[in-house]
Amino acid sequence: MKKSRSPEILIDVMANNISITGITLTSSANHLIQVRAEKNASNFHLSSSILQDSYEQMLKVSGALSYGRDYSENGIIENCVFEYTDSIGPQYYIGGIDAHRSKNWTVRNNIFRNIASPSKQIAEHAIHFWNDSYGTQVIGNTIINSDRGIGFGLGNSSRQHHGGLIENNVVIHTNTHHPFSDTGIALESSPNSIVRNNTVLLYTNYPNAIEYRFSVTKNVIIENNKVNKQIKRRDNATAVLSANEFVD
């Protein structure tokens, strides 16, 4: 798949209270859906839909570079499928949901398949909320054969992600033909977050199922997760770990 002359964005959301249900979107030059936090587009709802084969991230919540101004609030994404139908993506700059400056979004009961880079470097996450985002709820999703699963925040910064819940998700990676692989769940500069009751099974060479990183990541709870790789503290992060189970 190469970048085509198809529209860069199939659905561009710049207003409040937009609901989309029961559609199939495929093969955009950039994003299938873009929700614009820079326009304060809030209360977006996507349900029971299929998103496939975008050249970049499938659903993008874009935001202004300056902090403390505009946000997209209270979005819901549920019962959808996000996938690359060739079992791998067209390039590395891809992702399922890539959200900046988002407050109190909920992502629940979706399936993500093959968010995986073919070359150069690793793909973005299947689900990623970062760059001054707050209170994200990621619940009951299934992520299959994707380079990275669920991410809150990115890098060492005080304004990445705050709070939120990652609960009852399944992340599994069995495709050893993918050239890249990384962790199933990552907290990077994401304080006051909870990671609970998830199953992460990685049959790749990457050693960590769950990672929490950087000193900004504190007051974190990681509990009752089933994993077949390490739960790893990195870069001076702190968390309370309890009742996590290692499984073969």
Protein Blocks (a to p, Z undefined) as FASTA:
>chain_A
ZZdfbdfblbdcfbehiacehiacehifkbmbdcdfknopghiacehiacehiabdfbdc
dddfbghiaccehiacehiacddfkopafbfbbcfbdcehiehiacehiacehiacfbhi
acddfbdceehiahiacehiacehifbfcdededjdfblbggjidehiacddfblkbmbd
cdfbdcehighiacehiacddfbfbfbfbdcehjklghiacehiacfbdcddeehiacdd
ehiacdZZ
